[in-house]
Amino acid sequence: MLSAFLLMLAVSASPRGVVVVYADDIGYGDLSCQGAKSVSTPHCDRLAKEGLRLTAGYSCAATCTPSRYALMTGEYAFRKKGTNILPGDAALIIEPGRPTLPSVLRSAGYATGVVGKWHLGLGAAGTPIDWNKAISPGPRDIGFDHSFIMPATGDRVPCVYVENGLVKNLDPADPISIDYKKPFAGLPTGVSDRASLRMDWSHGHNMAVVNGIGRIGFMKGGTKALWSDETMADTFAESAVGFIESQKDKPFFLFLATHDIHVPRVPHPRFAGKSGMGPRGDCILEFDDTVGKVLGALDRLGLARDTMVILTSDNGPVLDDGYKDDAVEKLGAHKPAGPWRGGKSSLFEGGTRVPFLVRWPSAIAAGAVSDATFSQIDMLASLAALCGAKVPKGATPDGLDHSRALLGTDRSGREILVQQAGGLAVRKGPWKYIEPRNGPARFPNTNTESGNAAKGQLFNLKEDPGETDNRIAREPGRAKEMANLLETIRATSK
């Protein structure tokens, strides 16, 4: 307690650098510092050992696009239409000029960069993207000085990198064409050429064939610009380290959104077969390697002590997410969601309760563990407070400053938070209410519990962390109170 108090007193300056490592589909139980026994993640474990591990850290939604939107804007994605999982040719869903996490930090003198998975759309609404010209608006129009991204995800076309608005390595003589409705004549698809695929699909992912793998959407051209799935993690790590190196003499903010461990899971040969859990496990090792490269760069450049590193995930875990990659068959005793019920796309805790590690050696006590509730909806306001940035009036409509929870000095954190997965759930203290919603109890493709039920559900997470005891019938007064609270939040902000 004394060391934490002394550290709090020592926090008289903002972090020299801020790095947010935003994993994709990594669940609460996928890291060894979170209790995993079947896989080892020493670099992630190092963050936990040298910093703070939050046991009640949440993404804003149980899928990727809405989580990213909410983190960047401080606004719950359910408030804005068109913020569900986007196709690869979607328009940018964050309005240029709107205050965002990067723009607010940039206003405080931080150089800002984004590397990795984007999935927030590119270009203007109503105007099809021309991938053969400069693409705008994009990351640089909402606050990032530098961007090296994949437009959507690895399972969606176009399968190219976009650096500062231009497709990298594009040959003008081989222009890119994208269509999400109909195939291009004469080109293979995951259906017509299924027998030749190097990774078979289980559901969907059977349109364009790129690098021998079926994708969502159709693509023609851009052969020299196509990414290599096996080297993607290395490419993103190299770009991230390059940004840190270029900004080593000034304050910087890096948002590193890894593709690991999203499908298709195609690890580099140095990781393939090493986990014993198939490509999903191998990609966990690959993700940890990326974290290690970033930490190594901070060490080498003498930036580690004064850089805040936050590691978290966009949503909970999923096993079979469209490809036959042995994720289910080789799972063994591993529990991707840890002690929580559900996973990706679920209203149960496993959908949004994710790993949350924070290291800032000059301000956070090493080896700390906190049960404080922290939601990514508060990332903008909290980092702004820590970095001395002024948040414009009206910005981050749902986010609050919970920076003390990130430092480990507030052990309570956010009292009320919303969880989104198609429908909504609300948590207040230990109580959680899931609104009634029609739909399957399990998603037929992924076999994940959805949290859907015709009647509302009420759980006490302190007494029943596994959400097995629905108290809706025994606590009608509290259920009504929680339902009213959710409706109030839905109608207002903050």
Backbone torsions as a table, in degrees:
resi	resn	phi	psi	omega
1	MET	NA	-41.2	-178.6
2	LEU	-63.6	-43.7	-179.0
3	SER	-63.1	-38.6	178.0
4	ALA	-65.2	-38.7	179.4
5	PHE	-65.5	-42.6	179.3
6	LEU	-65.1	-38.2	176.6
7	LEU	-63.4	-41.2	179.6
8	MET	-61.2	-41.2	178.5
9	LEU	-65.5	-29.9	-176.4
10	ALA	-78.2	-13.2	-177.9
11	VAL	-78.0	83.7	179.4
12	SER	-109.9	-5.8	-178.1
13	ALA	-131.6	161.2	177.6
14	SER	-77.8	159.6	176.0
15	PRO	-62.5	140.8	178.2
16	ARG	-64.1	-38.1	177.1
17	GLY	-141.7	156.0	174.8
18	VAL	-131.0	125.0	177.3
19	VAL	-122.8	119.9	173.7
20	VAL	-105.8	114.0	175.0
21	VAL	-94.8	111.1	-173.7
22	TYR	-108.0	99.8	-178.0
23	ALA	-73.6	163.2	-178.4
24	ASP	-119.0	113.6	176.0
25	ASP	70.9	14.1	176.2
26	ILE	-83.3	125.1	-175.7
27	GLY	-87.9	169.1	-178.4
28	TYR	-54.4	-37.0	-175.0
29	GLY	-98.1	12.1	-175.7
30	ASP	-85.2	-7.8	-179.0
31	LEU	-110.5	146.4	-177.9
32	SER	-68.9	-27.1	175.6
33	CYS	-71.7	-10.6	177.3
34	GLN	-102.7	7.7	176.1
35	GLY	109.6	-2.5	179.5
36	ALA	-65.0	136.8	179.4
37	LYS	-110.4	-24.6	-174.0
38	SER	-85.7	-11.6	-178.9
39	VAL	-141.4	145.9	-178.3
40	SER	-113.9	131.0	180.0
41	THR	-126.7	74.9	-172.5
42	PRO	-62.6	-32.1	-178.3
43	HIS	-74.9	-39.1	173.0
44	CYS	-65.1	-40.7	178.4
45	ASP	-60.2	-34.7	178.6
46	ARG	-62.1	-41.0	176.8
47	LEU	-58.7	-44.6	179.7
48	ALA	-65.2	-40.0	-178.3
49	LYS	-68.0	-35.8	-175.6
50	GLU	-98.4	2.8	-178.0
51	GLY	-147.5	-139.6	-173.1
52	LEU	-116.7	136.8	173.8
53	ARG	-113.5	116.1	177.4
54	LEU	-89.7	124.4	-178.3
55	THR	-87.3	-10.3	179.8
56	ALA	-127.2	52.7	174.8
57	GLY	-94.5	136.0	-173.6
58	TYR	-127.0	141.4	162.0
59	SER	-80.3	165.0	-175.8
60	CYS	-82.3	-18.8	-179.0
61	ALA	-149.5	167.5	-176.5
62	ALA	-95.7	11.0	173.3
63	THR	-140.0	168.8	-163.6
64	CYS	-70.1	-56.2	-173.9
65	THR	-59.5	-51.0	-179.5
66	PRO	-62.6	-33.5	176.8
67	SER	-63.3	-44.9	-178.6
68	ARG	-66.6	-41.7	178.4
69	TYR	-58.8	-47.8	-176.9
70	ALA	-66.4	-41.0	178.9
71	LEU	-61.9	-42.9	-177.0
72	MET	-71.0	-33.2	-171.4
73	THR	-107.8	-19.3	-172.7
74	GLY	72.2	20.3	177.9
75	GLU	-123.6	129.8	177.0
76	TYR	-58.6	136.4	-175.7
77	ALA	-67.6	-23.6	-179.2
78	PHE	-65.6	-14.4	179.9
79	ARG	-79.0	-15.1	-175.2
80	LYS	-125.0	128.0	177.0
81	LYS	-66.2	150.5	176.1
82	GLY	81.5	17.1	-178.9
83	THR	-107.6	17.7	172.9
84	ASN	-76.9	-176.8	-178.7
85	ILE	-56.2	124.2	-172.5
86	LEU	-92.4	147.3	167.5
87	PRO	-70.8	169.1	-175.9
88	GLY	-71.9	-14.0	-179.1
89	ASP	-109.8	20.6	-179.0
90	ALA	-72.4	153.5	175.7
91	ALA	-76.6	158.6	177.3
92	LEU	-58.7	129.7	-176.0
93	ILE	-99.2	-1.7	173.8
94	ILE	-107.0	122.8	-175.5
95	GLU	-67.8	129.0	173.7
96	PRO	-56.5	139.0	-178.6
97	GLY	94.3	-15.4	177.8
98	ARG	-74.6	138.8	176.1
99	PRO	-60.6	131.7	179.7
100	THR	-133.4	171.4	176.7
101	LEU	-54.2	-51.7	-179.8
102	PRO	-66.8	-38.5	-177.2
103	SER	-68.1	-36.1	178.7
104	VAL	-67.5	-42.8	178.3
105	LEU	-68.6	-35.1	177.6
106	ARG	-63.2	-36.1	179.2
107	SER	-64.7	-19.4	178.3
108	ALA	-95.4	8.9	175.7
109	GLY	97.9	8.5	179.7
110	TYR	-88.2	131.1	168.3
111	ALA	-72.7	136.9	-171.6
112	THR	-120.7	136.3	179.4
113	GLY	-141.9	146.3	174.5
114	VAL	-124.9	134.3	179.0
115	VAL	-134.3	133.2	171.9
116	GLY	112.5	-143.7	-176.0
117	LYS	-71.3	131.9	-179.8
118	TRP	-102.0	-73.9	174.7
119	HIS	57.6	33.7	173.6
120	LEU	-119.3	10.8	178.4
121	GLY	85.9	158.6	178.7
122	LEU	-140.7	149.6	176.9
123	GLY	82.1	176.5	-176.0
124	ALA	-91.8	145.4	178.2
125	ALA	-61.0	137.2	178.3
126	GLY	85.9	-6.2	179.3
127	THR	-120.5	112.4	179.3
128	PRO	-56.5	140.8	-179.8
129	ILE	-70.5	130.9	169.4
130	ASP	-98.6	103.2	-175.1
131	TRP	-71.2	-5.1	-176.8
132	ASN	-99.1	2.3	178.0
133	LYS	-128.5	178.1	175.8
134	ALA	-61.1	131.8	-175.8
135	ILE	-101.9	121.6	-179.1
136	SER	-152.8	144.9	0.1
137	PRO	-77.9	163.9	-179.2
138	GLY	-160.1	-155.6	-176.1
139	PRO	-54.7	-36.7	-177.5
140	ARG	-72.4	-13.5	178.4
141	ASP	-91.2	-4.7	177.9
142	ILE	-122.7	19.3	170.3
143	GLY	123.1	-6.8	-179.7
144	PHE	-92.7	129.4	176.1
145	ASP	-73.1	-35.0	-176.6
146	HIS	-135.3	141.1	177.4
147	SER	-142.4	135.8	172.3
148	PHE	-136.0	102.1	-167.1
149	ILE	-133.9	163.4	159.9
150	MET	-99.0	139.0	-172.8
151	PRO	-59.1	-41.5	-176.8
152	ALA	-131.7	-100.9	176.9
153	THR	-135.7	173.3	-177.0
154	GLY	-68.6	-18.5	-179.7
155	ASP	-94.6	5.9	-179.6
156	ARG	-124.4	143.3	173.5
157	VAL	-80.0	155.7	3.0
158	PRO	-80.2	141.6	-177.2
159	CYS	-91.8	62.8	-176.8
160	VAL	-138.5	162.5	172.3
161	TYR	-95.7	145.9	176.8
162	VAL	-121.5	117.9	-179.1
163	GLU	-111.4	116.8	179.7
164	ASN	49.4	42.2	173.5
165	GLY	91.1	-1.9	-179.0
166	LEU	-123.2	137.1	176.2
167	VAL	-65.3	125.5	-175.9
168	LYS	-74.2	135.7	176.1
169	ASN	66.4	22.6	-180.0
170	LEU	-73.1	132.7	175.0
171	ASP	-93.2	116.5	-179.1
172	PRO	-57.4	-24.7	179.6
173	ALA	-78.0	-6.8	-178.7
174	ASP	-131.3	67.6	-173.2
175	PRO	-65.3	154.8	-179.5
176	ILE	-91.0	135.9	171.0
177	SER	-126.7	137.3	-178.1
178	ILE	-127.9	138.0	176.2
179	ASP	-146.9	127.1	179.9
180	TYR	-98.7	8.8	-178.7
181	LYS	-117.9	-41.7	-176.0
182	LYS	-135.4	148.6	-178.5
183	PRO	-75.7	163.3	175.2
184	PHE	-90.7	131.9	-176.1
185	ALA	-56.6	135.2	174.6
186	GLY	85.8	-8.0	-179.6
187	LEU	-98.3	146.2	-178.5
188	PRO	-68.9	154.3	172.2
189	THR	-126.8	169.2	178.7
190	GLY	-67.1	-16.2	176.7
191	VAL	-88.5	-52.1	-176.1
192	SER	-67.8	-31.2	-176.7
193	ASP	-118.5	32.7	-175.6
194	ARG	-58.8	-37.7	-176.3
195	ALA	-64.5	-23.1	-176.1
196	SER	-97.2	-2.8	-178.7
197	LEU	-66.4	142.2	177.6
198	ARG	-85.6	-12.7	171.5
199	MET	-139.5	113.3	-176.0
200	ASP	-75.1	154.5	179.1
201	TRP	-98.9	151.5	178.3
202	SER	-105.4	-33.7	174.3
203	HIS	-156.9	134.8	-176.3
204	GLY	62.3	-155.3	174.7
205	HIS	52.7	39.6	-175.5
206	ASN	-132.8	29.7	178.8
207	MET	-96.2	-108.0	179.4
208	ALA	-64.0	147.8	173.0
209	VAL	-107.5	115.8	179.3
210	VAL	-126.1	125.5	-176.3
211	ASN	56.1	34.6	176.8
212	GLY	77.6	12.2	-176.9
213	ILE	-126.3	133.6	176.7
214	GLY	-70.8	142.3	-178.6
215	ARG	-126.2	177.6	171.9
216	ILE	-96.0	126.9	-176.5
217	GLY	94.4	162.6	-178.4
218	PHE	-113.0	144.7	-175.7
219	MET	-141.8	142.3	175.1
220	LYS	-135.9	139.3	176.1
221	GLY	84.6	-172.7	178.8
222	GLY	68.3	30.2	-173.1
223	THR	-57.3	-44.6	-177.3
224	LYS	-73.1	-16.7	-178.5
225	ALA	-92.8	-8.8	-176.9
226	LEU	-61.0	138.5	176.0
227	TRP	-74.3	163.2	169.6
228	SER	-101.7	120.8	-178.5
229	ASP	-61.1	-39.7	-176.3
230	GLU	-65.7	-30.4	-176.1
231	THR	-104.3	6.8	-176.6
232	MET	-58.7	-46.6	-178.7
233	ALA	-61.0	-41.3	178.1
234	ASP	-64.8	-39.3	179.9
235	THR	-62.7	-45.6	179.3
236	PHE	-66.3	-41.0	179.5
237	ALA	-63.0	-42.2	178.8
238	GLU	-62.1	-42.7	179.2
239	SER	-65.9	-40.8	179.0
240	ALA	-63.0	-47.2	179.2
241	VAL	-63.2	-39.2	178.4
242	GLY	-60.9	-39.8	178.0
243	PHE	-64.8	-44.8	179.0
244	ILE	-59.5	-44.2	180.0
245	GLU	-61.7	-40.0	-177.4
246	SER	-70.5	-20.0	-177.3
247	GLN	-113.9	17.8	-171.4
248	LYS	-64.4	-18.5	-178.1
249	ASP	-101.7	10.0	-179.5
250	LYS	-146.7	163.7	176.8
251	PRO	-63.0	142.8	-178.4
252	PHE	-145.3	153.8	173.1
253	PHE	-128.3	122.9	178.5
254	LEU	-118.9	125.9	172.9
255	PHE	-105.7	102.9	-179.0
256	LEU	-102.3	102.6	-177.8
257	ALA	-101.6	99.7	-176.3
258	THR	-71.2	157.2	170.7
259	HIS	-84.8	-32.8	176.7
260	ASP	-61.4	132.5	12.4
261	ILE	-116.3	35.5	-179.7
262	HIS	-64.6	156.6	175.0
263	VAL	-77.0	155.8	-8.3
264	PRO	-71.4	136.4	-178.2
265	ARG	-90.1	104.1	-175.8
266	VAL	-129.6	80.2	-175.6
267	PRO	-69.0	156.5	173.9
268	HIS	-59.8	149.2	-179.8
269	PRO	-53.3	-27.1	-179.0
270	ARG	-72.4	-11.7	176.6
271	PHE	-111.9	-19.7	-175.4
272	ALA	-59.5	125.0	177.8
273	GLY	81.8	0.7	-173.5
274	LYS	-84.5	-23.7	-175.5
275	SER	-86.4	-25.0	-174.2
276	GLY	80.7	0.8	-179.7
277	MET	-115.4	18.6	-179.9
278	GLY	80.3	-173.1	-176.4
279	PRO	-57.1	-32.8	179.5
280	ARG	-62.8	-47.6	177.5
281	GLY	-64.7	-39.0	179.2
282	ASP	-62.6	-36.9	-179.9
283	CYS	-72.9	-23.9	171.1
284	ILE	-64.6	-42.9	176.2
285	LEU	-61.7	-40.2	179.8
286	GLU	-65.6	-41.4	176.3
287	PHE	-59.7	-44.8	179.8
288	ASP	-61.6	-36.2	177.4
289	ASP	-63.1	-40.3	177.1
290	THR	-60.6	-44.9	177.2
291	VAL	-58.7	-41.9	179.6
292	GLY	-62.3	-37.8	179.3
293	LYS	-66.9	-37.9	177.5
294	VAL	-67.3	-46.0	178.6
295	LEU	-62.9	-38.4	178.3
296	GLY	-62.9	-39.3	178.4
297	ALA	-65.5	-41.9	178.2
298	LEU	-63.1	-38.8	176.8
299	ASP	-63.4	-49.7	-175.4
300	ARG	-61.6	-35.3	-177.3
301	LEU	-90.9	1.4	179.1
302	GLY	71.1	28.2	-175.4
303	LEU	-107.0	-5.3	-170.0
304	ALA	-61.3	-44.1	-173.3
305	ARG	-63.5	-34.7	-174.0
306	ASP	-106.8	15.7	177.6
307	THR	-111.9	129.4	174.6
308	MET	-86.7	124.1	176.2
309	VAL	-114.0	124.1	177.4
310	ILE	-116.3	127.8	176.6
311	LEU	-118.1	124.7	177.5
312	THR	-153.1	-171.9	-175.0
313	SER	-135.7	156.3	-176.7
314	ASP	-77.4	-21.7	178.8
315	ASN	-172.4	179.5	-179.0
316	GLY	-76.1	-175.5	-170.5
317	PRO	-86.4	159.0	173.4
318	VAL	-143.0	146.8	179.8
319	LEU	-97.6	-83.9	177.5
320	ASP	-79.6	102.6	180.0
321	ASP	-115.1	29.4	173.1
322	GLY	126.8	-9.0	180.0
323	TYR	-130.5	149.5	177.0
324	LYS	-86.2	88.0	-175.6
325	ASP	-123.3	20.8	174.8
326	ASP	68.1	15.2	-179.2
327	ALA	-62.5	-36.5	179.2
328	VAL	-79.6	-47.5	-173.9
329	GLU	-64.6	-32.2	-175.9
330	LYS	-106.6	17.7	-177.3
331	LEU	-66.5	-40.1	-178.7
332	GLY	62.9	-136.0	-177.4
333	ALA	-87.6	-1.0	-177.8
334	HIS	-65.7	138.1	179.8
335	LYS	-118.8	93.7	-174.6
336	PRO	-57.0	-36.0	179.9
337	ALA	-91.6	6.7	-178.3
338	GLY	63.6	-132.4	-177.5
339	PRO	-83.7	-0.6	-171.9
340	TRP	-92.2	156.3	179.9
341	ARG	-89.2	145.0	176.6
342	GLY	85.4	-163.6	-178.0
343	GLY	-174.9	-153.8	-178.6
344	LYS	-50.0	136.1	179.7
345	SER	74.6	8.4	-174.6
346	SER	-104.2	145.7	174.3
347	LEU	-82.2	-11.5	172.5
348	PHE	-71.7	168.1	-173.3
349	GLU	-55.4	-35.2	-177.7
350	GLY	-62.2	-15.5	-179.8
351	GLY	-76.5	-33.2	-174.1
352	THR	-130.5	-9.9	178.3
353	ARG	-86.8	110.5	-165.1
354	VAL	-128.3	168.0	174.5
355	PRO	-58.1	144.3	178.5
356	PHE	-149.8	100.4	-178.1
357	LEU	-115.6	138.0	-178.7
358	VAL	-134.5	123.8	176.4
359	ARG	-126.7	127.4	171.7
360	TRP	-150.6	88.0	-168.9
361	PRO	-53.1	-32.7	-178.2
362	SER	-79.4	-5.3	-176.0
363	ALA	-136.5	-15.1	-175.6
364	ILE	-121.3	130.2	-179.9
365	ALA	-64.5	137.8	-179.1
366	ALA	-70.8	142.7	174.2
367	GLY	72.9	19.0	-178.0
368	ALA	-80.8	147.0	174.2
369	VAL	-129.8	133.3	-177.6
370	SER	-134.4	141.4	175.0
371	ASP	-92.9	7.6	-179.9
372	ALA	-58.6	137.2	179.1
373	THR	-82.2	124.6	178.8
374	PHE	-134.3	129.5	177.7
375	SER	-110.8	144.5	178.0
376	GLN	-62.9	-14.9	175.7
377	ILE	-61.4	-22.6	-177.9
378	ASP	-96.3	5.3	-176.5
379	MET	-62.5	-43.1	-177.8
380	LEU	-61.9	-54.8	-176.8
381	ALA	-64.1	-38.0	-176.8
382	SER	-71.5	-44.6	178.8
383	LEU	-69.4	-34.2	175.8
384	ALA	-59.6	-43.4	179.8
385	ALA	-63.4	-42.8	-178.9
386	LEU	-69.3	-30.9	-175.5
387	CYS	-96.4	5.1	178.2
388	GLY	70.5	28.6	-178.7
389	ALA	-97.1	143.2	177.3
390	LYS	-88.4	126.6	178.4
391	VAL	-89.4	119.9	-179.0
392	PRO	-59.6	149.5	178.5
393	LYS	-59.3	132.0	179.6
394	GLY	90.3	-12.5	176.6
395	ALA	-74.7	167.3	179.7
396	THR	39.2	63.0	-173.5
397	PRO	-60.9	-24.1	179.9
398	ASP	-111.7	-8.7	-174.9
399	GLY	-93.0	149.9	179.2
400	LEU	-129.1	161.4	177.1
401	ASP	-81.1	106.5	173.1
402	HIS	-120.3	42.3	-178.0
403	SER	-63.3	-30.6	180.0
404	ARG	-67.1	-28.3	174.1
405	ALA	-68.1	-36.2	177.3
406	LEU	-68.2	-27.1	178.9
407	LEU	-87.0	-11.3	-179.9
408	GLY	86.0	7.5	-178.8
409	THR	-94.9	-12.6	172.7
410	ASP	-113.4	114.7	-176.0
411	ARG	-94.8	10.1	178.1
412	SER	-109.0	-53.5	178.8
413	GLY	76.2	-150.2	-175.8
414	ARG	-70.3	132.5	179.8
415	GLU	-80.2	-38.9	-174.8
416	ILE	-126.4	132.6	174.5
417	LEU	-142.3	156.1	179.1
418	VAL	-110.1	138.9	175.2
419	GLN	-115.4	134.7	-175.1
420	GLN	-120.3	131.0	173.8
421	ALA	-158.1	73.3	-170.6
422	GLY	79.4	-72.6	170.0
423	GLY	-90.2	-168.9	-177.3
424	LEU	-126.6	153.5	170.3
425	ALA	-133.4	155.7	177.8
426	VAL	-130.5	139.5	175.4
427	ARG	-117.4	133.5	173.7
428	LYS	-133.4	112.8	-173.6
429	GLY	59.2	-131.8	180.0
430	PRO	-82.2	-8.6	-172.7
431	TRP	-91.7	139.7	178.7
432	LYS	-134.0	131.9	178.8
433	TYR	-120.3	128.9	176.1
434	ILE	-109.0	122.5	-176.7
435	GLU	-68.4	154.2	177.4
436	PRO	-61.5	142.0	179.3
437	ARG	-157.7	130.5	175.6
438	ASN	-74.4	153.0	179.5
439	GLY	138.2	170.4	-177.3
440	PRO	-68.0	146.5	176.2
441	ALA	-69.7	-27.9	174.0
442	ARG	-128.4	139.8	175.4
443	PHE	-73.2	125.2	-172.6
444	PRO	-62.5	-31.0	-177.8
445	ASN	-79.6	-44.9	-174.6
446	THR	-97.2	-12.6	-178.1
447	ASN	61.4	30.3	177.3
448	THR	-96.3	137.1	174.5
449	GLU	-64.5	128.2	-173.5
450	SER	-84.9	-30.6	-170.9
451	GLY	89.6	-1.9	178.5
452	ASN	-70.8	139.5	174.2
453	ALA	-158.7	148.6	-177.0
454	ALA	-66.4	-27.0	177.8
455	LYS	-115.8	158.0	179.3
456	GLY	-61.4	159.2	179.3
457	GLN	-128.0	140.4	-177.6
458	LEU	-131.7	126.0	-178.1
459	PHE	-131.1	150.1	170.5
460	ASN	-105.2	104.5	-172.4
461	LEU	-69.8	-23.1	177.6
462	LYS	-71.0	-43.8	-178.5
463	GLU	-88.8	-22.0	-173.4
464	ASP	-140.7	68.3	-175.5
465	PRO	-63.3	-22.2	-179.8
466	GLY	-84.4	1.3	178.5
467	GLU	52.4	51.8	-179.9
468	THR	-106.1	-16.4	-175.8
469	ASP	-112.8	94.7	179.5
470	ASN	-77.4	114.6	-173.9
471	ARG	-98.2	14.9	-173.7
472	ILE	-56.8	-39.2	-178.2
473	ALA	-77.1	-30.0	-177.0
474	ARG	-86.6	-18.6	-177.1
475	GLU	-128.2	60.2	-175.3
476	PRO	-62.4	-35.2	179.7
477	GLY	-65.4	-46.3	179.2
478	ARG	-66.9	-38.2	178.9
479	ALA	-60.8	-43.0	179.1
480	LYS	-64.7	-41.4	178.8
481	GLU	-60.5	-43.8	-179.0
482	MET	-69.6	-37.8	178.0
483	ALA	-64.6	-40.4	177.8
484	ASN	-66.6	-38.6	177.2
485	LEU	-60.1	-44.9	-180.0
486	LEU	-62.9	-41.1	179.8
487	GLU	-66.6	-35.7	176.9
488	THR	-64.5	-44.1	178.2
489	ILE	-63.4	-41.9	-179.7
490	ARG	-59.7	-33.8	-175.8
491	ALA	-88.4	-16.6	-176.0
492	THR	-135.1	-177.3	172.4
493	SER	-125.3	155.6	-174.8
494	LYS	52.0	NA	NA
